[in-house]
């Protein structure tokens, strides 16, 4: 069920980002070498400081491990820090 929820939101967010193709290279569900990410926006003009690179990771609360949104966010941040 969680994979279907994530797939829905990923498709929705990708649809919202379509108008950013002039500014960003948009990729979805790729192997990054450190793990998988859901969406990245890589600025085409890397010298433009107003357009940061963006990595988006969708998460669903794991009710066996987490009791709140805050715990899920903490787990996600820990995963990001460990994968650097």
Gaussian input, Z-matrix of N, CA and C with variables (Angstrom, degrees):
# hf/3-21g

backbone

0 1
 N
 C     1     B1
 C     2     B2     1     A1
 N     3     B3     2     A2     1     D1
 C     4     B4     3     A3     2     D2
 C     5     B5     4     A4     3     D3
 N     6     B6     5     A5     4     D4
 C     7     B7     6     A6     5     D5
 C     8     B8     7     A7     6     D6
 N     9     B9     8     A8     7     D7
 C    10    B10     9     A9     8     D8
 C    11    B11    10    A10     9     D9
 N    12    B12    11    A11    10    D10
 C    13    B13    12    A12    11    D11
 C    14    B14    13    A13    12    D12
 N    15    B15    14    A14    13    D13
 C    16    B16    15    A15    14    D14
 C    17    B17    16    A16    15    D15
 N    18    B18    17    A17    16    D16
 C    19    B19    18    A18    17    D17
 C    20    B20    19    A19    18    D18
 N    21    B21    20    A20    19    D19
 C    22    B22    21    A21    20    D20
 C    23    B23    22    A22    21    D21
 N    24    B24    23    A23    22    D22
 C    25    B25    24    A24    23    D23
 C    26    B26    25    A25    24    D24
 N    27    B27    26    A26    25    D25
 C    28    B28    27    A27    26    D26
 C    29    B29    28    A28    27    D27
 N    30    B30    29    A29    28    D28
 C    31    B31    30    A30    29    D29
 C    32    B32    31    A31    30    D30
 N    33    B33    32    A32    31    D31
 C    34    B34    33    A33    32    D32
 C    35    B35    34    A34    33    D33
 N    36    B36    35    A35    34    D34
 C    37    B37    36    A36    35    D35
 C    38    B38    37    A37    36    D36
 N    39    B39    38    A38    37    D37
 C    40    B40    39    A39    38    D38
 C    41    B41    40    A40    39    D39
 N    42    B42    41    A41    40    D40
 C    43    B43    42    A42    41    D41
 C    44    B44    43    A43    42    D42
 N    45    B45    44    A44    43    D43
 C    46    B46    45    A45    44    D44
 C    47    B47    46    A46    45    D45
 N    48    B48    47    A47    46    D46
 C    49    B49    48    A48    47    D47
 C    50    B50    49    A49    48    D48
 N    51    B51    50    A50    49    D49
 C    52    B52    51    A51    50    D50
 C    53    B53    52    A52    51    D51
 N    54    B54    53    A53    52    D52
 C    55    B55    54    A54    53    D53
 C    56    B56    55    A55    54    D54
 N    57    B57    56    A56    55    D55
 C    58    B58    57    A57    56    D56
 C    59    B59    58    A58    57    D57
 N    60    B60    59    A59    58    D58
 C    61    B61    60    A60    59    D59
 C    62    B62    61    A61    60    D60
 N    63    B63    62    A62    61    D61
 C    64    B64    63    A63    62    D62
 C    65    B65    64    A64    63    D63
 N    66    B66    65    A65    64    D64
 C    67    B67    66    A66    65    D65
 C    68    B68    67    A67    66    D66
 N    69    B69    68    A68    67    D67
 C    70    B70    69    A69    68    D68
 C    71    B71    70    A70    69    D69
 N    72    B72    71    A71    70    D70
 C    73    B73    72    A72    71    D71
 C    74    B74    73    A73    72    D72
 N    75    B75    74    A74    73    D73
 C    76    B76    75    A75    74    D74
 C    77    B77    76    A76    75    D75
 N    78    B78    77    A77    76    D76
 C    79    B79    78    A78    77    D77
 C    80    B80    79    A79    78    D78
 N    81    B81    80    A80    79    D79
 C    82    B82    81    A81    80    D80
 C    83    B83    82    A82    81    D81
 N    84    B84    83    A83    82    D82
 C    85    B85    84    A84    83    D83
 C    86    B86    85    A85    84    D84
 N    87    B87    86    A86    85    D85
 C    88    B88    87    A87    86    D86
 C    89    B89    88    A88    87    D87
 N    90    B90    89    A89    88    D88
 C    91    B91    90    A90    89    D89
 C    92    B92    91    A91    90    D90
 N    93    B93    92    A92    91    D91
 C    94    B94    93    A93    92    D92
 C    95    B95    94    A94    93    D93
 N    96    B96    95    A95    94    D94
 C    97    B97    96    A96    95    D95
 C    98    B98    97    A97    96    D96
 N    99    B99    98    A98    97    D97
 C   100   B100    99    A99    98    D98
 C   101   B101   100   A100    99    D99
 N   102   B102   101   A101   100   D100
 C   103   B103   102   A102   101   D101
 C   104   B104   103   A103   102   D102
 N   105   B105   104   A104   103   D103
 C   106   B106   105   A105   104   D104
 C   107   B107   106   A106   105   D105
 N   108   B108   107   A107   106   D106
 C   109   B109   108   A108   107   D107
 C   110   B110   109   A109   108   D108
 N   111   B111   110   A110   109   D109
 C   112   B112   111   A111   110   D110
 C   113   B113   112   A112   111   D111
 N   114   B114   113   A113   112   D112
 C   115   B115   114   A114   113   D113
 C   116   B116   115   A115   114   D114
 N   117   B117   116   A116   115   D115
 C   118   B118   117   A117   116   D116
 C   119   B119   118   A118   117   D117
 N   120   B120   119   A119   118   D118
 C   121   B121   120   A120   119   D119
 C   122   B122   121   A121   120   D120
 N   123   B123   122   A122   121   D121
 C   124   B124   123   A123   122   D122
 C   125   B125   124   A124   123   D123
 N   126   B126   125   A125   124   D124
 C   127   B127   126   A126   125   D125
 C   128   B128   127   A127   126   D126
 N   129   B129   128   A128   127   D127
 C   130   B130   129   A129   128   D128
 C   131   B131   130   A130   129   D129
 N   132   B132   131   A131   130   D130
 C   133   B133   132   A132   131   D131
 C   134   B134   133   A133   132   D132
 N   135   B135   134   A134   133   D133
 C   136   B136   135   A135   134   D134
 C   137   B137   136   A136   135   D135
 N   138   B138   137   A137   136   D136
 C   139   B139   138   A138   137   D137
 C   140   B140   139   A139   138   D138
 N   141   B141   140   A140   139   D139
 C   142   B142   141   A141   140   D140
 C   143   B143   142   A142   141   D141
 N   144   B144   143   A143   142   D142
 C   145   B145   144   A144   143   D143
 C   146   B146   145   A145   144   D144
 N   147   B147   146   A146   145   D145
 C   148   B148   147   A147   146   D146
 C   149   B149   148   A148   147   D147
 N   150   B150   149   A149   148   D148
 C   151   B151   150   A150   149   D149
 C   152   B152   151   A151   150   D150
 N   153   B153   152   A152   151   D151
 C   154   B154   153   A153   152   D152
 C   155   B155   154   A154   153   D153
 N   156   B156   155   A155   154   D154
 C   157   B157   156   A156   155   D155
 C   158   B158   157   A157   156   D156
 N   159   B159   158   A158   157   D157
 C   160   B160   159   A159   158   D158
 C   161   B161   160   A160   159   D159
 N   162   B162   161   A161   160   D160
 C   163   B163   162   A162   161   D161
 C   164   B164   163   A163   162   D162
 N   165   B165   164   A164   163   D163
 C   166   B166   165   A165   164   D164
 C   167   B167   166   A166   165   D165
 N   168   B168   167   A167   166   D166
 C   169   B169   168   A168   167   D167
 C   170   B170   169   A169   168   D168
 N   171   B171   170   A170   169   D169
 C   172   B172   171   A171   170   D170
 C   173   B173   172   A172   171   D171
 N   174   B174   173   A173   172   D172
 C   175   B175   174   A174   173   D173
 C   176   B176   175   A175   174   D174
 N   177   B177   176   A176   175   D175
 C   178   B178   177   A177   176   D176
 C   179   B179   178   A178   177   D177
 N   180   B180   179   A179   178   D178
 C   181   B181   180   A180   179   D179
 C   182   B182   181   A181   180   D180
 N   183   B183   182   A182   181   D181
 C   184   B184   183   A183   182   D182
 C   185   B185   184   A184   183   D183
 N   186   B186   185   A185   184   D184
 C   187   B187   186   A186   185   D185
 C   188   B188   187   A187   186   D186
 N   189   B189   188   A188   187   D187
 C   190   B190   189   A189   188   D188
 C   191   B191   190   A190   189   D189
 N   192   B192   191   A191   190   D190
 C   193   B193   192   A192   191   D191
 C   194   B194   193   A193   192   D192
 N   195   B195   194   A194   193   D193
 C   196   B196   195   A195   194   D194
 C   197   B197   196   A196   195   D195
 N   198   B198   197   A197   196   D196
 C   199   B199   198   A198   197   D197
 C   200   B200   199   A199   198   D198
 N   201   B201   200   A200   199   D199
 C   202   B202   201   A201   200   D200
 C   203   B203   202   A202   201   D201
 N   204   B204   203   A203   202   D202
 C   205   B205   204   A204   203   D203
 C   206   B206   205   A205   204   D204
 N   207   B207   206   A206   205   D205
 C   208   B208   207   A207   206   D206
 C   209   B209   208   A208   207   D207
 N   210   B210   209   A209   208   D208
 C   211   B211   210   A210   209   D209
 C   212   B212   211   A211   210   D210
 N   213   B213   212   A212   211   D211
 C   214   B214   213   A213   212   D212
 C   215   B215   214   A214   213   D213
 N   216   B216   215   A215   214   D214
 C   217   B217   216   A216   215   D215
 C   218   B218   217   A217   216   D216
 N   219   B219   218   A218   217   D217
 C   220   B220   219   A219   218   D218
 C   221   B221   220   A220   219   D219
 N   222   B222   221   A221   220   D220
 C   223   B223   222   A222   221   D221
 C   224   B224   223   A223   222   D222
 N   225   B225   224   A224   223   D223
 C   226   B226   225   A225   224   D224
 C   227   B227   226   A226   225   D225
 N   228   B228   227   A227   226   D226
 C   229   B229   228   A228   227   D227
 C   230   B230   229   A229   228   D228
 N   231   B231   230   A230   229   D229
 C   232   B232   231   A231   230   D230
 C   233   B233   232   A232   231   D231
 N   234   B234   233   A233   232   D232
 C   235   B235   234   A234   233   D233
 C   236   B236   235   A235   234   D234
 N   237   B237   236   A236   235   D235
 C   238   B238   237   A237   236   D236
 C   239   B239   238   A238   237   D237
 N   240   B240   239   A239   238   D238
 C   241   B241   240   A240   239   D239
 C   242   B242   241   A241   240   D240
 N   243   B243   242   A242   241   D241
 C   244   B244   243   A243   242   D242
 C   245   B245   244   A244   243   D243
 N   246   B246   245   A245   244   D244
 C   247   B247   246   A246   245   D245
 C   248   B248   247   A247   246   D246
 N   249   B249   248   A248   247   D247
 C   250   B250   249   A249   248   D248
 C   251   B251   250   A250   249   D249

   B1=1.4491
   B2=1.5297
   B3=1.3355
   B4=1.4694
   B5=1.5220
   B6=1.3319
   B7=1.4664
   B8=1.5227
   B9=1.3413
   B10=1.4636
   B11=1.5235
   B12=1.3256
   B13=1.4632
   B14=1.5208
   B15=1.3231
   B16=1.4645
   B17=1.5230
   B18=1.3379
   B19=1.4673
   B20=1.5232
   B21=1.3321
   B22=1.4652
   B23=1.5264
   B24=1.3340
   B25=1.4664
   B26=1.5217
   B27=1.3179
   B28=1.4599
   B29=1.5272
   B30=1.3077
   B31=1.4677
   B32=1.5151
   B33=1.3192
   B34=1.4563
   B35=1.5270
   B36=1.3282
   B37=1.4676
   B38=1.5317
   B39=1.3184
   B40=1.4703
   B41=1.5312
   B42=1.3200
   B43=1.4640
   B44=1.5179
   B45=1.3242
   B46=1.4637
   B47=1.5239
   B48=1.3210
   B49=1.4647
   B50=1.5264
   B51=1.3072
   B52=1.4658
   B53=1.5225
   B54=1.3080
   B55=1.4660
   B56=1.5281
   B57=1.3267
   B58=1.4662
   B59=1.5337
   B60=1.3293
   B61=1.4597
   B62=1.5341
   B63=1.3183
   B64=1.4629
   B65=1.5264
   B66=1.3332
   B67=1.4585
   B68=1.5206
   B69=1.3337
   B70=1.4606
   B71=1.5276
   B72=1.3239
   B73=1.4527
   B74=1.5230
   B75=1.3150
   B76=1.4588
   B77=1.5270
   B78=1.3319
   B79=1.4612
   B80=1.5195
   B81=1.3235
   B82=1.4540
   B83=1.5196
   B84=1.3433
   B85=1.4756
   B86=1.5213
   B87=1.2813
   B88=1.4473
   B89=1.5140
   B90=1.3128
   B91=1.4620
   B92=1.5165
   B93=1.3287
   B94=1.4589
   B95=1.5238
   B96=1.3163
   B97=1.4543
   B98=1.5129
   B99=1.3276
   B100=1.4611
   B101=1.5263
   B102=1.2974
   B103=1.4566
   B104=1.5090
   B105=1.3047
   B106=1.4629
   B107=1.5206
   B108=1.3157
   B109=1.4627
   B110=1.5120
   B111=1.3184
   B112=1.4607
   B113=1.5252
   B114=1.3139
   B115=1.4662
   B116=1.5264
   B117=1.3299
   B118=1.4632
   B119=1.5188
   B120=1.3101
   B121=1.4530
   B122=1.5274
   B123=1.3073
   B124=1.4659
   B125=1.5274
   B126=1.3311
   B127=1.4640
   B128=1.5282
   B129=1.3117
   B130=1.4652
   B131=1.5218
   B132=1.3351
   B133=1.4685
   B134=1.5266
   B135=1.2986
   B136=1.4680
   B137=1.5293
   B138=1.3225
   B139=1.4624
   B140=1.5313
   B141=1.3244
   B142=1.4588
   B143=1.5274
   B144=1.3133
   B145=1.4706
   B146=1.5266
   B147=1.3332
   B148=1.4626
   B149=1.5289
   B150=1.3214
   B151=1.4674
   B152=1.5297
   B153=1.3273
   B154=1.4702
   B155=1.5253
   B156=1.3265
   B157=1.4548
   B158=1.5180
   B159=1.3291
   B160=1.4644
   B161=1.5241
   B162=1.3353
   B163=1.4592
   B164=1.5252
   B165=1.3205
   B166=1.4637
   B167=1.5244
   B168=1.3138
   B169=1.4666
   B170=1.5185
   B171=1.3232
   B172=1.4624
   B173=1.5241
   B174=1.3135
   B175=1.4635
   B176=1.5184
   B177=1.3153
   B178=1.4562
   B179=1.5180
   B180=1.3242
   B181=1.4649
   B182=1.5207
   B183=1.3305
   B184=1.4607
   B185=1.5292
   B186=1.3117
   B187=1.4648
   B188=1.5240
   B189=1.3219
   B190=1.4662
   B191=1.5188
   B192=1.3367
   B193=1.4620
   B194=1.5217
   B195=1.3430
   B196=1.4602
   B197=1.5297
   B198=1.3211
   B199=1.4641
   B200=1.5209
   B201=1.3387
   B202=1.4592
   B203=1.5256
   B204=1.3111
   B205=1.4594
   B206=1.5223
   B207=1.3213
   B208=1.4610
   B209=1.5346
   B210=1.3376
   B211=1.4737
   B212=1.5260
   B213=1.3305
   B214=1.4652
   B215=1.5180
   B216=1.3305
   B217=1.4657
   B218=1.5236
   B219=1.3277
   B220=1.4685
   B221=1.5238
   B222=1.3199
   B223=1.4704
   B224=1.5304
   B225=1.3256
   B226=1.4646
   B227=1.5283
   B228=1.3220
   B229=1.4691
   B230=1.5257
   B231=1.3240
   B232=1.4624
   B233=1.5264
   B234=1.3394
   B235=1.4665
   B236=1.5298
   B237=1.3276
   B238=1.4600
   B239=1.5266
   B240=1.3327
   B241=1.4709
   B242=1.5232
   B243=1.3230
   B244=1.4619
   B245=1.5179
   B246=1.3322
   B247=1.4670
   B248=1.5128
   B249=1.3400
   B250=1.4571
   B251=1.5106
   A1=111.27
   A2=117.25
   A3=120.81
   A4=111.07
   A5=117.22
   A6=119.81
   A7=111.40
   A8=117.20
   A9=120.23
   A10=111.01
   A11=116.30
   A12=120.69
   A13=109.86
   A14=116.66
   A15=120.79
   A16=110.25
   A17=117.63
   A18=121.01
   A19=111.14
   A20=116.88
   A21=120.34
   A22=110.66
   A23=116.76
   A24=120.11
   A25=111.37
   A26=116.88
   A27=119.40
   A28=110.04
   A29=117.21
   A30=120.54
   A31=111.81
   A32=116.79
   A33=121.79
   A34=110.88
   A35=116.66
   A36=121.25
   A37=110.47
   A38=117.73
   A39=119.89
   A40=110.54
   A41=116.40
   A42=120.03
   A43=112.18
   A44=116.90
   A45=120.78
   A46=112.34
   A47=116.64
   A48=121.10
   A49=113.75
   A50=117.51
   A51=120.79
   A52=112.26
   A53=117.75
   A54=119.69
   A55=113.00
   A56=118.08
   A57=121.46
   A58=113.05
   A59=117.53
   A60=119.80
   A61=112.90
   A62=118.62
   A63=120.39
   A64=111.44
   A65=116.51
   A66=121.46
   A67=113.87
   A68=117.27
   A69=121.47
   A70=112.70
   A71=114.56
   A72=122.02
   A73=104.54
   A74=117.14
   A75=121.81
   A76=109.00
   A77=116.13
   A78=120.68
   A79=109.25
   A80=114.39
   A81=119.90
   A82=110.64
   A83=115.99
   A84=122.98
   A85=113.63
   A86=116.38
   A87=120.34
   A88=110.70
   A89=115.22
   A90=121.85
   A91=106.37
   A92=117.13
   A93=119.92
   A94=113.16
   A95=117.79
   A96=120.64
   A97=110.48
   A98=116.89
   A99=122.04
   A100=110.87
   A101=116.34
   A102=121.74
   A103=108.25
   A104=116.54
   A105=120.17
   A106=110.14
   A107=114.67
   A108=120.66
   A109=107.19
   A110=116.87
   A111=119.70
   A112=111.95
   A113=117.74
   A114=121.31
   A115=108.80
   A116=116.55
   A117=119.73
   A118=109.49
   A119=114.55
   A120=122.18
   A121=106.06
   A122=115.51
   A123=121.66
   A124=108.08
   A125=117.78
   A126=119.01
   A127=111.55
   A128=115.67
   A129=120.44
   A130=109.40
   A131=116.34
   A132=121.85
   A133=108.16
   A134=116.19
   A135=120.61
   A136=112.93
   A137=118.06
   A138=121.24
   A139=112.02
   A140=117.79
   A141=122.12
   A142=109.36
   A143=116.35
   A144=121.32
   A145=112.61
   A146=118.15
   A147=121.29
   A148=112.16
   A149=117.06
   A150=121.00
   A151=109.03
   A152=117.31
   A153=119.83
   A154=111.10
   A155=116.51
   A156=120.65
   A157=108.59
   A158=116.09
   A159=120.27
   A160=109.60
   A161=116.61
   A162=122.86
   A163=106.95
   A164=116.75
   A165=121.18
   A166=108.80
   A167=115.04
   A168=122.41
   A169=107.36
   A170=117.15
   A171=121.25
   A172=109.14
   A173=116.41
   A174=121.91
   A175=110.00
   A176=115.55
   A177=123.36
   A178=106.64
   A179=116.75
   A180=120.28
   A181=109.96
   A182=115.91
   A183=122.66
   A184=106.28
   A185=116.29
   A186=120.42
   A187=113.16
   A188=118.00
   A189=120.02
   A190=111.70
   A191=117.18
   A192=121.00
   A193=113.42
   A194=117.12
   A195=120.33
   A196=110.07
   A197=115.23
   A198=120.54
   A199=113.69
   A200=117.07
   A201=118.96
   A202=109.89
   A203=114.79
   A204=120.79
   A205=110.69
   A206=116.66
   A207=120.60
   A208=111.24
   A209=116.55
   A210=120.08
   A211=110.86
   A212=116.97
   A213=120.45
   A214=110.76
   A215=116.49
   A216=120.86
   A217=110.37
   A218=117.13
   A219=120.53
   A220=110.66
   A221=117.22
   A222=120.72
   A223=110.67
   A224=116.62
   A225=120.50
   A226=110.93
   A227=117.32
   A228=120.68
   A229=111.16
   A230=116.77
   A231=120.38
   A232=110.57
   A233=116.15
   A234=120.61
   A235=110.68
   A236=116.68
   A237=120.91
   A238=110.70
   A239=116.39
   A240=120.30
   A241=111.12
   A242=118.18
   A243=120.97
   A244=111.97
   A245=117.15
   A246=120.91
   A247=111.89
   A248=115.32
   A249=123.51
   A250=110.63
   D1=-41.94
   D2=-178.55
   D3=-60.48
   D4=-38.92
   D5=-179.64
   D6=-64.02
   D7=-36.14
   D8=178.38
   D9=-68.00
   D10=-39.07
   D11=178.80
   D12=-64.66
   D13=-46.61
   D14=179.91
   D15=-62.93
   D16=-42.93
   D17=179.50
   D18=-60.88
   D19=-40.13
   D20=178.28
   D21=-61.70
   D22=-51.69
   D23=-177.98
   D24=-65.76
   D25=-35.62
   D26=178.37
   D27=-63.00
   D28=-45.63
   D29=177.82
   D30=-62.74
   D31=-40.50
   D32=178.81
   D33=-62.15
   D34=-48.64
   D35=-178.79
   D36=-66.24
   D37=-40.15
   D38=176.82
   D39=-59.85
   D40=-39.60
   D41=177.30
   D42=-62.04
   D43=-37.54
   D44=177.97
   D45=-68.81
   D46=-26.55
   D47=-175.52
   D48=-88.56
   D49=-3.46
   D50=-176.08
   D51=-54.75
   D52=-36.25
   D53=-177.88
   D54=-74.77
   D55=-0.43
   D56=179.00
   D57=-97.22
   D58=7.63
   D59=-176.21
   D60=-67.48
   D61=-17.47
   D62=174.70
   D63=-74.95
   D64=-24.50
   D65=-176.69
   D66=-104.54
   D67=-26.92
   D68=-171.34
   D69=-131.88
   D70=150.94
   D71=164.66
   D72=-92.74
   D73=116.89
   D74=-174.85
   D75=-105.03
   D76=124.41
   D77=177.14
   D78=-125.84
   D79=157.27
   D80=-174.59
   D81=-137.72
   D82=138.55
   D83=175.11
   D84=48.52
   D85=61.10
   D86=179.54
   D87=-115.24
   D88=156.79
   D89=173.30
   D90=-81.72
   D91=124.10
   D92=-175.83
   D93=-98.14
   D94=-6.96
   D95=-174.40
   D96=101.51
   D97=-28.94
   D98=177.82
   D99=-107.42
   D100=-13.04
   D101=-176.78
   D102=155.08
   D103=-167.66
   D104=-179.72
   D105=-102.86
   D106=148.04
   D107=172.64
   D108=-124.41
   D109=160.66
   D110=-178.94
   D111=-85.47
   D112=-48.69
   D113=-178.65
   D114=-145.79
   D115=139.72
   D116=168.53
   D117=-127.15
   D118=148.14
   D119=172.26
   D120=-121.00
   D121=111.82
   D122=-179.78
   D123=-105.50
   D124=120.74
   D125=-177.92
   D126=-61.71
   D127=134.29
   D128=176.47
   D129=-66.91
   D130=-45.16
   D131=177.01
   D132=-95.10
   D133=98.12
   D134=-175.45
   D135=-73.51
   D136=-7.77
   D137=178.00
   D138=-89.72
   D139=-10.95
   D140=-178.93
   D141=-83.89
   D142=104.81
   D143=-176.99
   D144=-70.62
   D145=-12.82
   D146=178.41
   D147=-79.50
   D148=-11.88
   D149=-179.53
   D150=-117.12
   D151=91.59
   D152=-179.62
   D153=-76.03
   D154=157.80
   D155=169.21
   D156=-72.90
   D157=145.09
   D158=-175.60
   D159=-133.17
   D160=134.04
   D161=173.35
   D162=-118.55
   D163=128.48
   D164=-179.74
   D165=-116.46
   D166=128.48
   D167=177.52
   D168=-126.03
   D169=119.55
   D170=177.95
   D171=-87.93
   D172=139.78
   D173=179.67
   D174=-130.71
   D175=148.20
   D176=172.60
   D177=-119.90
   D178=138.56
   D179=-179.70
   D180=-59.50
   D181=127.49
   D182=173.95
   D183=-91.19
   D184=101.31
   D185=-172.08
   D186=-66.95
   D187=-16.39
   D188=175.66
   D189=-78.67
   D190=-24.08
   D191=-176.49
   D192=-113.44
   D193=-24.93
   D194=-172.12
   D195=-129.31
   D196=143.72
   D197=-178.52
   D198=-107.74
   D199=-7.61
   D200=-175.97
   D201=-154.52
   D202=167.81
   D203=175.54
   D204=-60.96
   D205=-38.24
   D206=-179.73
   D207=-61.69
   D208=-40.75
   D209=178.26
   D210=-66.64
   D211=-37.24
   D212=178.00
   D213=-65.37
   D214=-43.21
   D215=177.86
   D216=-63.29
   D217=-42.69
   D218=178.30
   D219=-61.31
   D220=-40.87
   D221=178.44
   D222=-65.32
   D223=-40.20
   D224=178.64
   D225=-65.01
   D226=-43.94
   D227=178.81
   D228=-64.08
   D229=-38.67
   D230=177.27
   D231=-62.52
   D232=-41.42
   D233=178.23
   D234=-62.29
   D235=-43.42
   D236=179.27
   D237=-62.48
   D238=-45.24
   D239=-179.78
   D240=-63.98
   D241=-41.00
   D242=-179.79
   D243=-66.91
   D244=-34.01
   D245=-179.29
   D246=-86.67
   D247=-10.96
   D248=178.52
   D249=55.39

